[in-house]
Amino acid sequence: MAISDDDVRHIASLARLGLDPARVSPLGQELNGILGHMAVLQRVDVGAAQGDTDQRLPLVARPDVRNADPLHRPLETMAPEMREHFFLVPRLGTHDAEES
């Protein structure tokens, strides 16, 4: 199945994508290349590689241990100074120049 330039424009409109007219043909070639690769993959015999579908990985019982989050700590430890639950930070030197 080959993808035409009209198909590329239609797909772009369905996806609500802006498409440069110069990109229509190259995108069609890329999509045709992808479809060609998929056709090759469909011809691969995977019958012998499927293996035993009844074989399952054993479930291993483990205790449900919850590790402490290293960032879960009081906010006061993350800032040098706080007031009314807000971080107090030094004023930037660039802001001083604007006020004067």
Jmol script that loads the backbone (N, CA, C; Angstrom):
load data "model"
ATOM      1  N   MET A   1       0.850  -1.179   0.000  1.00  0.00           N
ATOM      2  CA  MET A   1       0.000   0.000   0.000  1.00  0.00           C
ATOM      3  C   MET A   1       0.892   1.238   0.000  1.00  0.00           C
ATOM      4  N   ALA A   2       0.749   2.051  -1.009  1.00  0.00           N
ATOM      5  CA  ALA A   2       1.554   3.269  -1.109  1.00  0.00           C
ATOM      6  C   ALA A   2       0.746   4.455  -0.594  1.00  0.00           C
ATOM      7  N   ILE A   3       1.440   5.339   0.070  1.00  0.00           N
ATOM      8  CA  ILE A   3       0.805   6.550   0.595  1.00  0.00           C
ATOM      9  C   ILE A   3       1.074   7.685  -0.388  1.00  0.00           C
ATOM     10  N   SER A   4      -0.007   8.308  -0.846  1.00  0.00           N
ATOM     11  CA  SER A   4       0.112   9.399  -1.812  1.00  0.00           C
ATOM     12  C   SER A   4       0.253  10.732  -1.069  1.00  0.00           C
ATOM     13  N   ASP A   5       0.531  11.771  -1.823  1.00  0.00           N
ATOM     14  CA  ASP A   5       0.624  13.112  -1.243  1.00  0.00           C
ATOM     15  C   ASP A   5      -0.724  13.542  -0.655  1.00  0.00           C
ATOM     16  N   ASP A   6      -1.810  13.133  -1.320  1.00  0.00           N
ATOM     17  CA  ASP A   6      -3.143  13.453  -0.780  1.00  0.00           C
ATOM     18  C   ASP A   6      -3.362  12.763   0.569  1.00  0.00           C
ATOM     19  N   ASP A   7      -2.873  11.528   0.688  1.00  0.00           N
ATOM     20  CA  ASP A   7      -2.992  10.813   1.965  1.00  0.00           C
ATOM     21  C   ASP A   7      -2.216  11.539   3.066  1.00  0.00           C
ATOM     22  N   VAL A   8      -1.038  12.033   2.737  1.00  0.00           N
ATOM     23  CA  VAL A   8      -0.223  12.755   3.716  1.00  0.00           C
ATOM     24  C   VAL A   8      -0.956  14.018   4.172  1.00  0.00           C
ATOM     25  N   ARG A   9      -1.526  14.759   3.233  1.00  0.00           N
ATOM     26  CA  ARG A   9      -2.278  15.966   3.596  1.00  0.00           C
ATOM     27  C   ARG A   9      -3.496  15.622   4.453  1.00  0.00           C
ATOM     28  N   HIS A  10      -4.174  14.521   4.110  1.00  0.00           N
ATOM     29  CA  HIS A  10      -5.354  14.103   4.871  1.00  0.00           C
ATOM     30  C   HIS A  10      -4.963  13.708   6.299  1.00  0.00           C
ATOM     31  N   ILE A  11      -3.894  12.951   6.442  1.00  0.00           N
ATOM     32  CA  ILE A  11      -3.423  12.554   7.766  1.00  0.00           C
ATOM     33  C   ILE A  11      -3.042  13.782   8.585  1.00  0.00           C
ATOM     34  N   ALA A  12      -2.364  14.724   7.963  1.00  0.00           N
ATOM     35  CA  ALA A  12      -1.972  15.958   8.657  1.00  0.00           C
ATOM     36  C   ALA A  12      -3.200  16.754   9.091  1.00  0.00           C
ATOM     37  N   SER A  13      -4.235  16.788   8.253  1.00  0.00           N
ATOM     38  CA  SER A  13      -5.438  17.533   8.647  1.00  0.00           C
ATOM     39  C   SER A  13      -6.170  16.816   9.781  1.00  0.00           C
ATOM     40  N   LEU A  14      -6.204  15.482   9.767  1.00  0.00           N
ATOM     41  CA  LEU A  14      -6.838  14.747  10.858  1.00  0.00           C
ATOM     42  C   LEU A  14      -6.113  14.983  12.180  1.00  0.00           C
ATOM     43  N   ALA A  15      -4.783  15.082  12.100  1.00  0.00           N
ATOM     44  CA  ALA A  15      -3.978  15.311  13.301  1.00  0.00           C
ATOM     45  C   ALA A  15      -3.886  16.795  13.642  1.00  0.00           C
ATOM     46  N   ARG A  16      -4.510  17.626  12.806  1.00  0.00           N
ATOM     47  CA  ARG A  16      -4.486  19.087  13.001  1.00  0.00           C
ATOM     48  C   ARG A  16      -3.061  19.624  13.053  1.00  0.00           C
ATOM     49  N   LEU A  17      -2.256  19.143  12.121  1.00  0.00           N
ATOM     50  CA  LEU A  17      -0.865  19.578  12.021  1.00  0.00           C
ATOM     51  C   LEU A  17      -0.715  20.541  10.852  1.00  0.00           C
ATOM     52  N   GLY A  18       0.025  21.608  11.077  1.00  0.00           N
ATOM     53  CA  GLY A  18       0.384  22.487   9.979  1.00  0.00           C
ATOM     54  C   GLY A  18       1.478  21.806   9.174  1.00  0.00           C
ATOM     55  N   LEU A  19       1.300  21.740   7.870  1.00  0.00           N
ATOM     56  CA  LEU A  19       2.253  21.004   7.045  1.00  0.00           C
ATOM     57  C   LEU A  19       2.733  21.898   5.913  1.00  0.00           C
ATOM     58  N   ASP A  20       4.038  22.094   5.873  1.00  0.00           N
ATOM     59  CA  ASP A  20       4.660  22.867   4.800  1.00  0.00           C
ATOM     60  C   ASP A  20       4.518  22.069   3.502  1.00  0.00           C
ATOM     61  N   PRO A  21       4.041  22.671   2.434  1.00  0.00           N
ATOM     62  CA  PRO A  21       3.859  21.932   1.171  1.00  0.00           C
ATOM     63  C   PRO A  21       5.145  21.269   0.666  1.00  0.00           C
ATOM     64  N   ALA A  22       6.286  21.823   0.999  1.00  0.00           N
ATOM     65  CA  ALA A  22       7.548  21.223   0.569  1.00  0.00           C
ATOM     66  C   ALA A  22       7.844  19.923   1.315  1.00  0.00           C
ATOM     67  N   ARG A  23       7.196  19.703   2.468  1.00  0.00           N
ATOM     68  CA  ARG A  23       7.440  18.490   3.260  1.00  0.00           C
ATOM     69  C   ARG A  23       6.499  17.347   2.910  1.00  0.00           C
ATOM     70  N   VAL A  24       5.468  17.606   2.083  1.00  0.00           N
ATOM     71  CA  VAL A  24       4.468  16.576   1.785  1.00  0.00           C
ATOM     72  C   VAL A  24       5.102  15.360   1.121  1.00  0.00           C
ATOM     73  N   SER A  25       5.833  15.561   0.057  1.00  0.00           N
ATOM     74  CA  SER A  25       6.433  14.444  -0.676  1.00  0.00           C
ATOM     75  C   SER A  25       7.470  13.684   0.165  1.00  0.00           C
ATOM     76  N   PRO A  26       8.404  14.387   0.853  1.00  0.00           N
ATOM     77  CA  PRO A  26       9.354  13.646   1.684  1.00  0.00           C
ATOM     78  C   PRO A  26       8.673  12.845   2.806  1.00  0.00           C
ATOM     79  N   LEU A  27       7.606  13.397   3.394  1.00  0.00           N
ATOM     80  CA  LEU A  27       6.898  12.652   4.435  1.00  0.00           C
ATOM     81  C   LEU A  27       6.222  11.411   3.861  1.00  0.00           C
ATOM     82  N   GLY A  28       5.690  11.528   2.650  1.00  0.00           N
ATOM     83  CA  GLY A  28       5.098  10.370   1.988  1.00  0.00           C
ATOM     84  C   GLY A  28       6.127   9.279   1.766  1.00  0.00           C
ATOM     85  N   GLN A  29       7.334   9.665   1.362  1.00  0.00           N
ATOM     86  CA  GLN A  29       8.403   8.686   1.155  1.00  0.00           C
ATOM     87  C   GLN A  29       8.796   8.015   2.476  1.00  0.00           C
ATOM     88  N   GLU A  30       8.863   8.805   3.556  1.00  0.00           N
ATOM     89  CA  GLU A  30       9.203   8.230   4.862  1.00  0.00           C
ATOM     90  C   GLU A  30       8.128   7.254   5.327  1.00  0.00           C
ATOM     91  N   LEU A  31       6.863   7.639   5.170  1.00  0.00           N
ATOM     92  CA  LEU A  31       5.777   6.750   5.580  1.00  0.00           C
ATOM     93  C   LEU A  31       5.757   5.480   4.732  1.00  0.00           C
ATOM     94  N   ASN A  32       6.020   5.591   3.439  1.00  0.00           N
ATOM     95  CA  ASN A  32       6.103   4.402   2.587  1.00  0.00           C
ATOM     96  C   ASN A  32       7.254   3.501   3.003  1.00  0.00           C
ATOM     97  N   GLY A  33       8.363   4.091   3.429  1.00  0.00           N
ATOM     98  CA  GLY A  33       9.484   3.294   3.928  1.00  0.00           C
ATOM     99  C   GLY A  33       9.117   2.540   5.195  1.00  0.00           C
ATOM    100  N   ILE A  34       8.374   3.193   6.084  1.00  0.00           N
ATOM    101  CA  ILE A  34       7.940   2.539   7.323  1.00  0.00           C
ATOM    102  C   ILE A  34       6.996   1.385   6.991  1.00  0.00           C
ATOM    103  N   LEU A  35       6.046   1.613   6.083  1.00  0.00           N
ATOM    104  CA  LEU A  35       5.121   0.545   5.702  1.00  0.00           C
ATOM    105  C   LEU A  35       5.847  -0.610   5.024  1.00  0.00           C
ATOM    106  N   GLY A  36       6.861  -0.303   4.232  1.00  0.00           N
ATOM    107  CA  GLY A  36       7.661  -1.359   3.609  1.00  0.00           C
ATOM    108  C   GLY A  36       8.385  -2.198   4.650  1.00  0.00           C
ATOM    109  N   HIS A  37       8.906  -1.546   5.671  1.00  0.00           N
ATOM    110  CA  HIS A  37       9.584  -2.272   6.754  1.00  0.00           C
ATOM    111  C   HIS A  37       8.592  -3.144   7.512  1.00  0.00           C
ATOM    112  N   MET A  38       7.387  -2.634   7.750  1.00  0.00           N
ATOM    113  CA  MET A  38       6.370  -3.426   8.441  1.00  0.00           C
ATOM    114  C   MET A  38       5.990  -4.656   7.617  1.00  0.00           C
ATOM    115  N   ALA A  39       5.947  -4.516   6.291  1.00  0.00           N
ATOM    116  CA  ALA A  39       5.637  -5.660   5.432  1.00  0.00           C
ATOM    117  C   ALA A  39       6.709  -6.737   5.554  1.00  0.00           C
ATOM    118  N   VAL A  40       7.961  -6.323   5.648  1.00  0.00           N
ATOM    119  CA  VAL A  40       9.055  -7.288   5.827  1.00  0.00           C
ATOM    120  C   VAL A  40       8.906  -7.993   7.174  1.00  0.00           C
ATOM    121  N   LEU A  41       8.574  -7.249   8.225  1.00  0.00           N
ATOM    122  CA  LEU A  41       8.418  -7.854   9.546  1.00  0.00           C
ATOM    123  C   LEU A  41       7.261  -8.843   9.592  1.00  0.00           C
ATOM    124  N   GLN A  42       6.204  -8.589   8.822  1.00  0.00           N
ATOM    125  CA  GLN A  42       5.073  -9.499   8.809  1.00  0.00           C
ATOM    126  C   GLN A  42       5.418 -10.836   8.171  1.00  0.00           C
ATOM    127  N   ARG A  43       6.438 -10.874   7.325  1.00  0.00           N
ATOM    128  CA  ARG A  43       6.833 -12.119   6.672  1.00  0.00           C
ATOM    129  C   ARG A  43       7.731 -12.993   7.538  1.00  0.00           C
ATOM    130  N   VAL A  44       8.199 -12.471   8.666  1.00  0.00           N
ATOM    131  CA  VAL A  44       9.098 -13.229   9.538  1.00  0.00           C
ATOM    132  C   VAL A  44       8.314 -14.321  10.251  1.00  0.00           C
ATOM    133  N   ASP A  45       8.835 -15.562  10.222  1.00  0.00           N
ATOM    134  CA  ASP A  45       8.200 -16.684  10.905  1.00  0.00           C
ATOM    135  C   ASP A  45       8.595 -16.652  12.380  1.00  0.00           C
ATOM    136  N   VAL A  46       7.613 -16.423  13.238  1.00  0.00           N
ATOM    137  CA  VAL A  46       7.875 -16.349  14.678  1.00  0.00           C
ATOM    138  C   VAL A  46       7.277 -17.546  15.412  1.00  0.00           C
ATOM    139  N   GLY A  47       6.813 -18.527  14.669  1.00  0.00           N
ATOM    140  CA  GLY A  47       6.172 -19.692  15.271  1.00  0.00           C
ATOM    141  C   GLY A  47       7.070 -20.426  16.253  1.00  0.00           C
ATOM    142  N   ALA A  48       8.339 -20.592  15.908  1.00  0.00           N
ATOM    143  CA  ALA A  48       9.256 -21.330  16.785  1.00  0.00           C
ATOM    144  C   ALA A  48       9.717 -20.491  17.969  1.00  0.00           C
ATOM    145  N   ALA A  49       9.590 -19.186  17.887  1.00  0.00           N
ATOM    146  CA  ALA A  49      10.114 -18.316  18.944  1.00  0.00           C
ATOM    147  C   ALA A  49       9.095 -18.032  20.037  1.00  0.00           C
ATOM    148  N   GLN A  50       7.852 -18.478  19.875  1.00  0.00           N
ATOM    149  CA  GLN A  50       6.836 -18.133  20.851  1.00  0.00           C
ATOM    150  C   GLN A  50       7.007 -18.873  22.161  1.00  0.00           C
ATOM    151  N   GLY A  51       7.531 -20.093  22.122  1.00  0.00           N
ATOM    152  CA  GLY A  51       7.811 -20.811  23.364  1.00  0.00           C
ATOM    153  C   GLY A  51       6.547 -21.292  24.049  1.00  0.00           C
ATOM    154  N   ASP A  52       6.706 -21.688  25.293  1.00  0.00           N
ATOM    155  CA  ASP A  52       5.619 -22.237  26.088  1.00  0.00           C
ATOM    156  C   ASP A  52       4.856 -21.094  26.742  1.00  0.00           C
ATOM    157  N   THR A  53       3.601 -20.916  26.366  1.00  0.00           N
ATOM    158  CA  THR A  53       2.825 -19.809  26.925  1.00  0.00           C
ATOM    159  C   THR A  53       2.300 -20.122  28.321  1.00  0.00           C
ATOM    160  N   ASP A  54       2.355 -21.407  28.742  1.00  0.00           N
ATOM    161  CA  ASP A  54       1.886 -21.769  30.083  1.00  0.00           C
ATOM    162  C   ASP A  54       2.936 -21.496  31.149  1.00  0.00           C
ATOM    163  N   GLN A  55       4.174 -21.308  30.732  1.00  0.00           N
ATOM    164  CA  GLN A  55       5.251 -21.071  31.693  1.00  0.00           C
ATOM    165  C   GLN A  55       5.172 -19.632  32.183  1.00  0.00           C
ATOM    166  N   ARG A  56       5.089 -19.467  33.461  1.00  0.00           N
ATOM    167  CA  ARG A  56       4.991 -18.133  34.044  1.00  0.00           C
ATOM    168  C   ARG A  56       6.124 -17.934  35.044  1.00  0.00           C
ATOM    169  N   LEU A  57       6.473 -16.701  35.260  1.00  0.00           N
ATOM    170  CA  LEU A  57       7.486 -16.400  36.255  1.00  0.00           C
ATOM    171  C   LEU A  57       6.903 -16.608  37.646  1.00  0.00           C
ATOM    172  N   PRO A  58       7.680 -17.165  38.536  1.00  0.00           N
ATOM    173  CA  PRO A  58       7.150 -17.377  39.891  1.00  0.00           C
ATOM    174  C   PRO A  58       7.011 -16.047  40.627  1.00  0.00           C
ATOM    175  N   LEU A  59       5.966 -15.956  41.424  1.00  0.00           N
ATOM    176  CA  LEU A  59       5.782 -14.776  42.255  1.00  0.00           C
ATOM    177  C   LEU A  59       6.601 -14.942  43.519  1.00  0.00           C
ATOM    178  N   VAL A  60       7.334 -13.940  43.857  1.00  0.00           N
ATOM    179  CA  VAL A  60       8.181 -13.987  45.043  1.00  0.00           C
ATOM    180  C   VAL A  60       7.545 -13.115  46.113  1.00  0.00           C
ATOM    181  N   ALA A  61       7.275 -13.730  47.247  1.00  0.00           N
ATOM    182  CA  ALA A  61       6.697 -12.954  48.343  1.00  0.00           C
ATOM    183  C   ALA A  61       7.782 -12.083  48.948  1.00  0.00           C
ATOM    184  N   ARG A  62       7.454 -10.839  49.169  1.00  0.00           N
ATOM    185  CA  ARG A  62       8.403  -9.929  49.801  1.00  0.00           C
ATOM    186  C   ARG A  62       7.629  -9.007  50.725  1.00  0.00           C
ATOM    187  N   PRO A  63       8.279  -8.568  51.748  1.00  0.00           N
ATOM    188  CA  PRO A  63       7.584  -7.626  52.635  1.00  0.00           C
ATOM    189  C   PRO A  63       7.415  -6.284  51.929  1.00  0.00           C
ATOM    190  N   ASP A  64       6.305  -5.646  52.167  1.00  0.00           N
ATOM    191  CA  ASP A  64       6.052  -4.347  51.573  1.00  0.00           C
ATOM    192  C   ASP A  64       6.733  -3.294  52.435  1.00  0.00           C
ATOM    193  N   VAL A  65       7.930  -2.914  52.030  1.00  0.00           N
ATOM    194  CA  VAL A  65       8.724  -1.962  52.800  1.00  0.00           C
ATOM    195  C   VAL A  65       8.656  -0.616  52.101  1.00  0.00           C
ATOM    196  N   ARG A  66       8.327   0.382  52.852  1.00  0.00           N
ATOM    197  CA  ARG A  66       8.251   1.728  52.296  1.00  0.00           C
ATOM    198  C   ARG A  66       9.496   2.499  52.714  1.00  0.00           C
ATOM    199  N   ASN A  67      10.254   2.920  51.714  1.00  0.00           N
ATOM    200  CA  ASN A  67      11.472   3.678  51.998  1.00  0.00           C
ATOM    201  C   ASN A  67      11.120   5.142  52.239  1.00  0.00           C
ATOM    202  N   ALA A  68      11.838   5.726  53.148  1.00  0.00           N
ATOM    203  CA  ALA A  68      11.601   7.134  53.456  1.00  0.00           C
ATOM    204  C   ALA A  68      12.068   8.008  52.293  1.00  0.00           C
ATOM    205  N   ASP A  69      11.284   9.009  51.966  1.00  0.00           N
ATOM    206  CA  ASP A  69      11.628   9.952  50.912  1.00  0.00           C
ATOM    207  C   ASP A  69      12.653  10.932  51.474  1.00  0.00           C
ATOM    208  N   PRO A  70      13.852  11.017  50.850  1.00  0.00           N
ATOM    209  CA  PRO A  70      14.880  11.915  51.394  1.00  0.00           C
ATOM    210  C   PRO A  70      14.487  13.391  51.326  1.00  0.00           C
ATOM    211  N   LEU A  71      13.533  13.757  50.472  1.00  0.00           N
ATOM    212  CA  LEU A  71      13.112  15.153  50.379  1.00  0.00           C
ATOM    213  C   LEU A  71      11.941  15.473  51.298  1.00  0.00           C
ATOM    214  N   HIS A  72      11.440  14.454  51.968  1.00  0.00           N
ATOM    215  CA  HIS A  72      10.332  14.686  52.890  1.00  0.00           C
ATOM    216  C   HIS A  72      10.905  15.147  54.225  1.00  0.00           C
ATOM    217  N   ARG A  73      10.985  16.433  54.353  1.00  0.00           N
ATOM    218  CA  ARG A  73      11.530  17.033  55.575  1.00  0.00           C
ATOM    219  C   ARG A  73      10.900  18.408  55.737  1.00  0.00           C
ATOM    220  N   PRO A  74      11.010  18.983  56.892  1.00  0.00           N
ATOM    221  CA  PRO A  74      10.403  20.304  57.111  1.00  0.00           C
ATOM    222  C   PRO A  74      10.970  21.344  56.148  1.00  0.00           C
ATOM    223  N   LEU A  75      10.102  22.239  55.697  1.00  0.00           N
ATOM    224  CA  LEU A  75      10.534  23.275  54.756  1.00  0.00           C
ATOM    225  C   LEU A  75      11.616  24.176  55.341  1.00  0.00           C
ATOM    226  N   GLU A  76      11.578  24.355  56.645  1.00  0.00           N
ATOM    227  CA  GLU A  76      12.560  25.241  57.279  1.00  0.00           C
ATOM    228  C   GLU A  76      13.989  24.751  57.063  1.00  0.00           C
ATOM    229  N   THR A  77      14.162  23.452  56.829  1.00  0.00           N
ATOM    230  CA  THR A  77      15.516  22.928  56.616  1.00  0.00           C
ATOM    231  C   THR A  77      16.023  23.209  55.203  1.00  0.00           C
ATOM    232  N   MET A  78      15.140  23.653  54.302  1.00  0.00           N
ATOM    233  CA  MET A  78      15.536  23.885  52.909  1.00  0.00           C
ATOM    234  C   MET A  78      15.837  25.346  52.610  1.00  0.00           C
ATOM    235  N   ALA A  79      15.573  26.239  53.542  1.00  0.00           N
ATOM    236  CA  ALA A  79      15.814  27.659  53.298  1.00  0.00           C
ATOM    237  C   ALA A  79      16.495  28.259  54.512  1.00  0.00           C
ATOM    238  N   PRO A  80      17.342  29.246  54.305  1.00  0.00           N
ATOM    239  CA  PRO A  80      18.018  29.856  55.445  1.00  0.00           C
ATOM    240  C   PRO A  80      17.061  30.595  56.371  1.00  0.00           C
ATOM    241  N   GLU A  81      15.967  31.146  55.815  1.00  0.00           N
ATOM    242  CA  GLU A  81      15.047  31.915  56.642  1.00  0.00           C
ATOM    243  C   GLU A  81      13.644  31.837  56.048  1.00  0.00           C
ATOM    244  N   MET A  82      12.631  31.736  56.930  1.00  0.00           N
ATOM    245  CA  MET A  82      11.238  31.686  56.491  1.00  0.00           C
ATOM    246  C   MET A  82      10.406  32.619  57.350  1.00  0.00           C
ATOM    247  N   ARG A  83       9.319  33.129  56.739  1.00  0.00           N
ATOM    248  CA  ARG A  83       8.370  33.946  57.488  1.00  0.00           C
ATOM    249  C   ARG A  83       6.972  33.607  56.973  1.00  0.00           C
ATOM    250  N   GLU A  84       6.071  33.218  57.875  1.00  0.00           N
ATOM    251  CA  GLU A  84       4.688  32.870  57.546  1.00  0.00           C
ATOM    252  C   GLU A  84       4.614  31.874  56.382  1.00  0.00           C
ATOM    253  N   HIS A  85       5.415  30.835  56.443  1.00  0.00           N
ATOM    254  CA  HIS A  85       5.460  29.744  55.454  1.00  0.00           C
ATOM    255  C   HIS A  85       5.978  30.173  54.081  1.00  0.00           C
ATOM    256  N   PHE A  86       6.674  31.297  54.005  1.00  0.00           N
ATOM    257  CA  PHE A  86       7.286  31.740  52.758  1.00  0.00           C
ATOM    258  C   PHE A  86       8.798  31.744  52.928  1.00  0.00           C
ATOM    259  N   PHE A  87       9.509  31.393  51.854  1.00  0.00           N
ATOM    260  CA  PHE A  87      10.959  31.455  51.858  1.00  0.00           C
ATOM    261  C   PHE A  87      11.401  32.908  51.746  1.00  0.00           C
ATOM    262  N   LEU A  88      12.350  33.297  52.553  1.00  0.00           N
ATOM    263  CA  LEU A  88      12.943  34.626  52.429  1.00  0.00           C
ATOM    264  C   LEU A  88      14.287  34.458  51.740  1.00  0.00           C
ATOM    265  N   VAL A  89      14.449  35.183  50.647  1.00  0.00           N
ATOM    266  CA  VAL A  89      15.680  35.079  49.869  1.00  0.00           C
ATOM    267  C   VAL A  89      16.298  36.461  49.743  1.00  0.00           C
ATOM    268  N   PRO A  90      17.608  36.532  49.550  1.00  0.00           N
ATOM    269  CA  PRO A  90      18.247  37.846  49.419  1.00  0.00           C
ATOM    270  C   PRO A  90      17.766  38.557  48.163  1.00  0.00           C
ATOM    271  N   ARG A  91      17.690  39.864  48.251  1.00  0.00           N
ATOM    272  CA  ARG A  91      17.291  40.686  47.114  1.00  0.00           C
ATOM    273  C   ARG A  91      18.411  40.661  46.085  1.00  0.00           C
ATOM    274  N   LEU A  92      18.013  40.580  44.808  1.00  0.00           N
ATOM    275  CA  LEU A  92      18.997  40.587  43.733  1.00  0.00           C
ATOM    276  C   LEU A  92      19.523  41.994  43.530  1.00  0.00           C
ATOM    277  N   GLY A  93      20.792  42.096  43.236  1.00  0.00           N
ATOM    278  CA  GLY A  93      21.391  43.395  42.990  1.00  0.00           C
ATOM    279  C   GLY A  93      20.801  44.111  41.808  1.00  0.00           C
ATOM    280  N   THR A  94      20.266  43.376  40.834  1.00  0.00           N
ATOM    281  CA  THR A  94      19.672  44.015  39.652  1.00  0.00           C
ATOM    282  C   THR A  94      18.384  44.741  40.007  1.00  0.00           C
ATOM    283  N   HIS A  95      17.682  44.287  41.057  1.00  0.00           N
ATOM    284  CA  HIS A  95      16.435  44.948  41.442  1.00  0.00           C
ATOM    285  C   HIS A  95      16.700  46.275  42.160  1.00  0.00           C
ATOM    286  N   ASP A  96      17.839  46.369  42.838  1.00  0.00           N
ATOM    287  CA  ASP A  96      18.167  47.620  43.516  1.00  0.00           C
ATOM    288  C   ASP A  96      18.348  48.740  42.508  1.00  0.00           C
ATOM    289  N   ALA A  97      18.925  48.462  41.360  1.00  0.00           N
ATOM    290  CA  ALA A  97      19.196  49.479  40.358  1.00  0.00           C
ATOM    291  C   ALA A  97      17.888  50.025  39.755  1.00  0.00           C
ATOM    292  N   GLU A  98      16.847  49.196  39.653  1.00  0.00           N
ATOM    293  CA  GLU A  98      15.586  49.640  39.060  1.00  0.00           C
ATOM    294  C   GLU A  98      14.845  50.588  39.975  1.00  0.00           C
ATOM    295  N   GLU A  99      14.952  50.403  41.291  1.00  0.00           N
ATOM    296  CA  GLU A  99      14.195  51.224  42.222  1.00  0.00           C
ATOM    297  C   GLU A  99      14.759  52.628  42.345  1.00  0.00           C
ATOM    298  N   SER A 100      16.045  52.817  42.148  1.00  0.00           N
ATOM    299  CA  SER A 100      16.638  54.133  42.355  1.00  0.00           C
ATOM    300  C   SER A 100      16.567  54.999  41.136  1.00  0.00           C
TER     301      SER A 100
END
end "model"
wireframe off; spacefill off
backbone 0.3
color backbone group
